[in-house]
Amino acid sequence: MSAVALLTGLAIPSASAQVSMENKAGLRIDAIPGWATLEAKVGTADDGQRRQVQIALQLRDKRGAEALARAVSTPGSPLHGKYLTSAQFLDRFGPTQATVDKVSAWLRGKGLVVRDIAANRHFIAVEATNGQLEAAFDTSLSSFKRNAKNGREQVLVAPEKALTLPRELAGVVTAVVGIDDSAKTVSPQQVMGRVGAGRPSRPLTAAAAGQECAPYWGAVNNLAVPQMHPAGQQSNDLCGYNAAQMRAIYGLFAGSTGARQHIAITGAYNLPTLVADTDRAGRAYGWPALTAGQYTAKVATGFDNADECGGVESWHGEQALDVQAIRALAPAANITYYGAQSCFELYSGLNRAVADNSASVVSNSWLFEYEADIPASDREQVDAIALQAAIQGQAILFCSGDQGDNSRINGRPEASWPAIHPWVTAVGGTTVALGGDNTLRFTGGWQHSGFTQNGTQWVAQQDSDGRFAGGAGGGVSMRYPAPDYQKSVVPTSISQGRRAMPDISAVADALTGMGIGHTRADGVYELYPSGGTSLASPVMAALAANAQQTQGVSRFGFLNPAIYKLRGTAAITDVTPVKAGIWTPHMIPWRNVDVPTAAGSYLLNIDDKPQTLASASGWDTVTGVGTPAANGQFLTALGK
């Protein structure tokens, strides 16, 4: 029987839009991002500027790949869990070597330099000038002004008309990734709380009594400021949970170590002191030193565009957070870090993690802010990569973002990308109050409202985004229909029949975040609490690995059907609003979030809907179906 005949219920719509069409000249590819409008054009691009781009090749029998991905991911299907190896996938669905040779020869004939071929033949890496790319693809590269509601202005390069390829390449090439500057809008999602706040150190600037960070919820509560909330519901910001506390949040067993599991992380650049920093932070926060061969960094060479990608330092902090979150929760798991040349090659890093197929779970803590900006040709790449991952039994996780509904960026609520893709697991965020006895006081959805002390009163902050002061991303897709795993769960009043995010959530609020450490570019080593949904994603990856270990399986594959099956069970805590607040002397400057920058006296109210997002009973746009329960049952129930 065919794979199509065996389908039983995981109807996930094809993620691909029509990205190409035939005309007399040949194949046309829609590679124009949403911000590249005629009204925004400010000039032509520099013909001599060099770019490294990825020529993406189409899967063979994409419909068959979609059908097989559904079958192996559908509980009850005869093919459920019967995954292919990467070699089997390549033989059945990957571009042929003859196709690669044909495209490579055409590229060289146009004067483009072929640098590399991906192991799964999905990408051909090419270097060329803007002028060479214009000539090869019969397009015009221009400069566009991208203005955001938050006042940020960027001048970015993009094609102003579709790319054209010769007719003989029709059905072969799907995209030229990196021909536009969309990657300059991508960002890692890690931030730091009080620098030096990690135990056993104290803040670098000594805090007055009652103003220091709290080692656990309520251990320190500044009574010199107005108490908006009852006793036990107001606390100073936390110093950063250690490994024992993080494990207590999710009820991990003593033997929950991620043994015989392999987790991949993708990012850009590479922190050269990562291993030493991780072991040093482990001595402060309680995870063991890495053993020989347990951590591997597969890092592309020839870094470019460092200043255009949020800065190397931000990516270094992200890498440290991702690795150390896994060390705290799954200390025996192997970790491979896939470091791209820059944010322009992030899809390539993700593709390499999937092509290698050594990790069962792939965590990604980066995003593009706005789904509408992504051209159809770029969406096609995540289609292909995610389908291969599902067929091989790999789970792909993406953080949901830290700017809430993104309305401050472009003026309207919008889901982030690639978390909104129906073949990935979008991980939202929570605020977690853990007591001194390592039991949960409460878990709330991470959506902060900011207040500034004025005498004996708290006054709601009125910045360009009102009182919003950071929170997990969520929302509804503009493009993807609702997948079956959401149809009976996400209220149609919210989804309107479209894919919604997130799917599940984990600790993300940096004011109740995790302690980490890393060495800055200037050589200074810092301990600090960190957070963002970039923490939630590796936390969820580690929990999935622990669940696989607990049940004695090597991989669960695409996680969403299993996650939604747990809704309403004891394995998932349904997150609903709580009345509580966090005092802090410094507001956290989340990317694209407007907050006071000076030291002062501030209170952050938890999850009281400062924008359009808030937790609620059942599925919601902050936490999805909820968060893994503190009773440890998530480990024994996931995938059953």
QUIVENLIN-V137197 format. One record per residue. PHI is phi in whole degrees, -180 to 180 (NA if undefined). OMEGA is omega in whole degrees, 0 to 359 (* if undefined). D_CENTER is the distance of its C-alpha to the mean C-alpha in Angstrom with 1 decimal. Layout:
phi	omega	d_center
PHI	OMEGA	D_CENTER
PHI	OMEGA	D_CENTER
This chain:
phi	omega	d_center
NA	178	37.3
-79	177	34.4
-61	180	30.8
-62	182	31.1
-69	184	34.1
-94	183	32.2
-65	182	29.5
-123	182	29.7
179	182	27.1
-93	182	23.5
-84	176	23.9
-101	184	20.6
-61	175	21.6
-55	184	21.3
-80	187	18.2
-91	166	20.3
-86	176	22.3
-73	186	25.5
-98	182	24.4
-146	175	27.9
-154	182	31.5
-88	166	34.9
-143	185	37.5
-64	182	40.5
-80	182	38.7
137	184	36.2
-88	176	32.5
-113	182	30.6
-120	177	26.8
-78	181	25.0
-121	184	22.8
-95	179	23.3
-70	186	20.3
-62	183	20.9
-85	183	22.0
-88	180	24.6
-101	180	27.5
-60	182	31.2
-66	184	31.5
-90	183	28.8
-68	180	30.4
-123	179	31.9
164	178	33.2
-95	179	32.9
-84	177	30.6
-71	183	32.1
-60	185	33.5
-88	180	33.5
-65	181	29.9
-91	178	28.4
-131	168	25.1
-108	183	23.3
-121	180	22.2
-115	175	21.1
-87	185	23.6
-94	181	21.9
-106	183	24.4
-72	170	24.7
-65	166	24.6
-79	177	28.1
53	181	28.7
-63	178	25.3
-61	177	26.9
-65	178	27.9
-65	177	24.4
-62	180	23.0
-65	180	25.9
-68	177	25.5
-59	178	21.7
-65	184	22.8
-65	182	25.8
-73	181	24.2
-99	185	21.5
-98	174	24.3
-57	181	26.1
96	176	29.8
-73	176	29.6
-59	179	31.9
-97	183	29.1
-58	178	26.5
80	181	25.1
-94	189	27.2
-84	175	24.6
-93	169	25.5
-77	179	25.3
-64	178	23.7
-67	178	27.3
-65	177	28.2
-63	181	25.3
-61	181	26.4
-64	186	30.0
-93	188	29.4
-125	186	26.7
-74	174	25.9
-59	179	27.7
-77	177	31.1
-64	178	32.2
-62	177	34.8
-66	178	32.2
-59	181	30.4
-63	181	33.8
-64	181	34.8
-67	180	31.8
-61	179	32.0
-64	179	35.7
-64	180	35.2
-62	179	32.6
-63	178	35.1
-64	178	37.8
-92	178	36.1
88	179	35.9
-87	183	32.2
-96	178	31.5
-83	185	29.6
-98	188	27.7
-163	174	26.0
-122	178	25.5
-63	183	22.5
-60	178	23.7
-94	177	22.9
63	180	24.5
-75	182	21.7
-118	166	21.5
-111	181	24.5
-82	187	23.7
-132	173	26.3
-118	182	27.5
-165	173	29.6
-84	175	30.7
-57	181	29.9
-63	178	33.5
-65	179	33.3
-67	177	30.3
-60	181	32.1
-68	183	35.1
-65	188	33.5
-110	175	31.5
48	180	34.2
-135	175	31.9
-127	177	32.0
-96	183	29.3
-130	177	29.6
-100	182	28.2
-130	176	26.7
-91	178	26.3
-104	179	23.0
-101	178	23.9
-111	179	21.6
-59	182	23.0
-78	178	22.0
90	179	24.4
-73	180	22.2
-123	177	23.9
-132	170	22.8
-107	188	25.0
-124	180	23.1
-98	176	24.6
-159	172	24.3
-67	175	26.8
-100	171	29.1
-148	184	30.1
-58	175	28.9
-78	180	29.0
-124	176	32.0
-122	179	32.7
-65	185	36.0
-57	183	36.9
-69	177	36.9
-100	178	33.1
-60	181	32.6
77	182	30.2
-116	180	29.0
-94	181	26.7
-110	184	23.9
-164	168	22.2
-121	187	22.6
-77	180	19.1
101	177	19.4
-73	174	22.7
-117	185	21.3
-98	179	19.5
-55	182	16.4
-62	179	14.4
-69	177	16.0
-93	182	14.1
-77	182	10.6
-153	166	9.6
-73	190	8.1
-111	182	7.8
-89	173	10.4
-137	176	13.9
-116	173	17.2
-88	181	19.8
-63	178	23.5
-64	181	24.0
80	184	26.2
-80	184	25.7
-69	175	24.9
-72	6	27.7
-87	179	30.3
-77	175	30.3
-119	180	30.6
-52	182	29.5
-61	172	30.9
-100	186	32.9
-58	179	34.8
-92	175	34.2
-66	180	37.1
-56	181	37.9
89	181	35.7
-109	180	33.1
-74	178	31.4
-69	184	28.0
-99	177	28.3
-71	174	27.8
-156	187	27.1
-59	176	27.1
82	179	30.5
-63	173	31.9
-131	177	32.3
-135	184	32.9
-68	182	34.3
-80	178	37.5
-80	179	38.7
-111	179	36.4
-58	179	36.8
-98	180	35.6
-74	186	33.9
-123	180	33.1
-64	178	35.3
-55	181	35.7
91	182	32.7
-109	175	30.3
-132	184	30.0
-146	168	28.9
-69	175	28.1
-60	187	24.6
-88	181	23.9
-75	183	24.3
117	180	21.2
-62	175	21.4
-91	185	22.7
-62	181	22.1
-62	179	24.9
-69	178	23.6
-60	180	20.0
-68	179	21.7
-67	181	24.0
-56	184	21.4
-113	174	20.6
62	181	24.2
-69	178	23.6
-76	179	26.9
-58	181	28.5
-87	179	28.0
-80	186	24.3
-123	185	23.2
74	181	21.2
-60	179	24.3
66	178	24.4
-113	183	20.7
-138	182	18.3
-118	176	14.6
-107	176	12.8
-129	174	10.2
-115	179	9.4
-172	178	9.9
-125	179	12.9
68	183	16.3
-155	176	17.6
-78	186	18.9
-66	182	22.4
-100	189	23.2
-57	184	20.2
-64	180	22.5
-63	180	25.2
-65	180	22.8
-64	179	21.2
-67	179	24.7
-67	177	26.0
-64	178	23.4
-61	177	24.2
-67	178	27.8
-84	190	26.9
-111	167	24.4
101	171	25.8
-110	185	24.0
-74	177	26.1
-67	176	26.2
-64	176	24.6
-90	182	27.2
-59	177	28.2
80	183	25.9
-75	179	23.2
-120	178	20.7
-130	175	20.5
-112	175	18.9
-108	193	19.1
-117	176	19.0
-69	181	20.1
-99	176	23.0
74	183	24.2
-60	178	21.6
-132	171	21.9
60	184	20.7
-58	183	19.7
-75	183	20.8
-91	189	19.0
-116	180	15.4
84	179	15.3
90	181	17.6
-59	185	17.5
-60	180	17.9
-65	178	14.6
-72	175	12.9
-62	178	15.5
-63	178	14.7
-62	180	11.0
-60	179	12.5
-62	180	15.0
-61	183	12.9
-61	182	10.9
-66	185	14.3
-74	174	16.2
-63	178	14.3
-69	178	15.1
-62	182	18.5
-69	188	19.2
-103	181	18.5
-138	191	19.2
-67	179	21.5
-97	182	23.2
-72	170	20.3
-78	182	20.1
-130	171	17.0
-121	177	16.5
-102	178	14.5
-105	183	14.2
-97	179	14.6
-77	178	15.0
-61	178	18.0
-166	178	16.0
-65	178	13.2
-73	183	15.6
-115	183	15.2
-62	176	11.4
-60	180	12.3
-66	177	15.1
-64	177	13.3
-63	180	11.4
-62	180	14.8
-66	178	16.6
-61	179	14.7
-77	180	15.8
-63	178	19.2
-65	176	19.9
59	177	19.2
-90	180	20.0
-97	178	16.9
-87	181	16.6
-132	181	13.0
-122	182	10.2
-102	182	7.1
-131	183	4.3
-112	176	3.5
-145	182	4.4
-161	165	5.6
-94	191	9.2
-71	196	10.9
-143	183	13.2
-58	184	13.4
-65	181	17.2
-76	190	16.9
-82	178	15.7
-69	183	18.9
-59	181	19.8
-65	176	20.1
-71	179	16.4
-61	179	15.5
-60	183	18.0
-70	178	16.1
-67	172	13.2
-51	187	16.1
-65	182	17.8
-66	182	15.2
-69	177	13.9
-64	178	17.7
-61	179	18.6
-59	181	16.1
-62	181	17.5
-66	178	21.0
-88	180	20.6
83	177	19.3
-100	175	15.8
-99	176	12.9
-110	180	9.5
-114	174	6.6
-130	173	3.2
-69	184	3.0
-88	180	5.9
109	186	7.0
-124	182	10.1
-110	179	12.7
61	185	13.8
-85	177	15.1
68	186	14.8
-69	179	18.6
-74	185	19.5
-80	183	17.9
-122	171	19.9
95	177	22.1
-149	178	20.9
-60	183	18.2
-158	177	15.6
-75	178	12.3
-90	183	9.3
-125	8	8.5
-92	184	7.5
-59	183	6.4
-79	180	10.2
-62	185	11.4
-70	179	13.9
-101	173	13.4
-124	177	9.9
-99	179	9.3
-89	184	7.4
-107	178	7.5
-86	189	9.5
-134	179	11.5
-128	166	15.1
-102	187	17.9
-122	177	19.9
-106	179	23.6
-104	182	25.0
-82	181	28.7
-66	177	30.9
-94	179	31.8
63	171	28.2
-112	183	28.3
-73	169	26.0
-83	174	27.6
-169	170	25.0
-127	179	21.4
-120	173	20.4
-71	182	17.6
-82	170	15.9
-144	186	17.6
-101	167	19.9
-108	184	23.2
-96	177	24.9
-131	179	28.6
-114	181	30.9
-72	175	34.1
-132	185	37.3
67	180	40.3
-101	183	40.1
-122	169	37.7
-101	182	34.0
-111	180	33.3
-61	179	30.2
-68	181	28.5
-127	177	29.0
-93	181	26.8
-64	176	25.6
-114	177	23.0
65	183	25.6
-89	179	24.9
-63	185	21.1
-133	179	19.8
114	179	16.1
177	183	14.2
-63	179	11.2
-80	177	10.3
-174	178	12.1
153	186	14.6
-124	182	16.4
-69	172	16.0
-87	193	18.8
-125	190	19.0
-99	173	18.3
-64	181	20.9
-66	173	20.3
-74	184	19.8
-59	183	22.5
-65	179	20.4
-104	192	20.0
-63	180	23.4
-99	186	25.3
-118	183	22.7
-80	180	21.2
-58	179	24.2
-65	175	25.3
-64	177	26.1
-94	190	22.4
-78	186	21.1
53	177	24.2
81	181	23.7
-119	176	20.2
-59	179	16.8
-124	179	15.3
-140	7	12.1
-88	178	10.9
-98	182	12.5
-155	185	12.7
-144	176	12.0
-150	184	12.6
-57	182	13.9
-142	182	12.0
-59	182	15.1
-66	177	16.0
-75	168	19.6
-128	188	19.4
-91	184	16.9
-109	177	17.3
-77	176	19.7
-138	176	18.7
-148	172	20.7
-158	182	20.6
-93	179	23.1
-72	180	22.8
-62	179	24.1
-85	176	27.5
91	181	27.9
-83	177	27.4
-93	183	25.7
-127	167	24.1
-106	181	23.2
-164	172	21.2
-78	182	19.1
-130	181	15.4
-167	190	12.7
100	176	10.0
-67	170	7.2
-69	168	6.1
-81	182	9.3
-60	183	8.9
-64	177	6.5
-66	174	9.2
-60	180	11.8
-68	177	11.3
-62	179	11.4
-66	178	14.5
-66	176	16.0
-63	178	15.8
-65	177	17.5
-65	178	20.0
-65	177	20.8
-62	177	21.5
-62	183	23.7
-59	183	25.5
-94	176	26.3
70	178	27.2
-117	183	25.0
-86	180	23.1
-164	176	20.3
-90	185	19.6
81	180	17.8
-55	193	15.7
-85	192	15.2
-60	178	15.4
-58	179	19.2
-70	180	19.7
-64	183	17.5
-69	177	19.4
-67	182	22.6
-85	181	22.3
-56	178	22.2
83	178	25.3
-97	180	26.1
-69	180	26.6
-79	183	23.4
-123	172	21.3
-92	177	21.9
-76	184	22.0
-88	178	20.8
-129	184	23.2
-59	174	24.1
-125	175	26.0
-98	183	28.3
-159	181	27.4
-147	182	26.7
-125	176	25.7
-90	179	27.9
-153	177	26.8
-85	181	28.7
-141	172	25.7
-78	179	23.1
-87	182	19.6
-84	176	18.8
-60	180	15.3
-57	178	14.4
64	175	16.4
-119	185	17.9
-95	179	21.7
-140	175	23.3
-60	183	26.5
-103	183	26.2
-85	173	29.5
-63	182	30.2
-175	178	31.6
-127	188	31.6
-131	175	28.6
-127	177	27.7
-111	174	24.3
-81	187	24.9
-95	165	22.4
55	176	21.2
-115	171	24.2
58	176	22.6
-73	175	22.6
-124	179	21.1
-99	186	20.8
-105	174	18.4
-164	175	19.8
-71	181	19.8
-163	176	22.8
-62	183	24.6
80	180	23.0
-65	176	19.8
-145	187	18.4
-83	175	15.7
-110	187	14.5
-122	182	14.5
66	179	15.0
-75	181	17.8
135	182	17.6
-138	178	16.7
-54	186	18.3
-71	181	21.8
-78	181	23.5
-90	179	26.2
80	184	24.4
-70	176	25.0
-58	182	21.4
-68	183	22.2
-92	186	25.4
-104	184	24.5
-60	176	21.1
85	180	22.2
-76	*	25.8
